[in-house]
Amino acid sequence: MNITVQELTSVDKEITLKANREDLSSKFDKAYKKYQKQIQMPGFRPGNVPMGLVKKRFGKEIELEEINSYVQEVYEKEIVPEYEPVGETQMLDMSWEDGELEVKFKVGAKPDFELTDLEKVNVDKMVHDVTDEEVDEEIQRTLERQGNWKETDSKITEESRVIVDAVTVDADGKPVEGEKDEDQKIDLRQEGAKEFREKLVGKNVGDVVKMELGEGDDIDRFEIHVKKVEVMDQAELTDEFAKEQSGGQASNMDEFKSFIKSRMQEYYDQSARDMFRQDVIDALTSAHDFGIPEVMEEQILNNYVEYAKQQSGGELPPDFSFDDYKEKMRDQAKNEGKWAFINEKLQAKFDDIEIKPEDIDEFISADAARYGATLDQMKAYYAQNPSQLENLRTSIRENKVFDKLNEVVTINELSKDEFRKKREKKDKE
């Protein structure tokens, strides 16, 4: 048996395994003896079929099975310990001719790089303290969500909801047969209703308003027939309302405001943490220049395709192009692979990270709250699923890595508006 390696790139290798019948003869002999005892053929007692007949009738299948077993064994015992492949190894070719076996693998290797100076990595971070004004606006939205629309005889205002029939017309203003959408509800408070708002404010029930949407050759022409005008009859802010909307955590209006403010602050703090995580990942992947193994890149891209399939209900559209989709997602896949190696280096660098029992209890408690289970039920679940427990430990360790990065990298704190404007500008670029 002989193993040779060809360096394709710094992170891609082609490994060739060669063996001959002599290397495999002992496995073949054991297999033939095992199957001789099991094979039953007319004219022979069970277990007494002549070996020559066994080899003639079943030799090809038996030997192929043993060859596959041998290749797997060599891969696990010889190639994996020696070369530590990363990503999903690809078998490029396997041939068995004239007693000679040749197998080619494509494997990935860890890139060789050093972590950049983390203190020189700059990351924006949103810092926002919820104001009383924002709390009042959120309470107002809550009152509206829990309110009801009430029909009115008043003129249409920017705060109205209108029920209309939308009739498609041609360039001459004549109705197009069969092109009528009845009882369409348009909430003029919504940002997306801007064009309707400009045309309908000040109109009354019974009015017909001509509209054009789009431009150039893509103009859609309508007649809007106003059938009803509604105003929001919002809910009343009472102690009972506060108790109901807070799930019993607030018993009066003052406590309800504190409850809403706390929830909003939790939302902004979590959003800031999530965006910081992604931004620090982007900053670190940009700061390191190395490639990832092709087999790993392909594995990640295949995972993206599988996720897209799940999002589509288990079936991809008939016109789905795997090649186009993978090409579109390739840069993201490369960055995901780079981050995996960077994260591994960071965990080695932050060698004082320790996962304590209370860390696990806190994580499990959060899971219990998320799934509506008791703490004991979630602990029992993880006890019965060791792999899930290991995933949990991995998540905790990653969280601690980001906590460390929060202390080490250079952070540029921005207000909510500053952060939003900077992100919008970056997206446009």
Secondary structure, DSSP 8 states (H G I E B T S, - for coil): -EEEEEESSSSEEEEEEEEEHHHHHHHHHHHHHHHHHH---TTS-TT---HHHHHHHHHHHHHHHHHHHHHHHHIIIIIHHHH--EEEEEEEEEEEETTEEEEEEEEE---------GGG-EEEEE-----HHHHHHHHHHHHHHTSEEEE-SS---TT-EEEEEEEEE-TTS-EEEEEEEEEEEEETTSGGGHHHHHHHTT--TT-EEEEEES-GGG-EEEEEEEEEEEEEE-----HHHHHHHTTTS-SSHHHHHHHHHHHHHHHHHHHHHHHHHHHHHHHHHHH------HHHHHHHHHHHHHHHHHHTTT---TT--HHHHHHHHHHHHHHHHHHHHHHHHHHHH-TT----HHHHHHHHHHHHHHHT--HHHHHHHHHH-HHHHHHHHHHHHHHHHHHHHHHHSEEEEE-HHHHHHHHHHHHH-
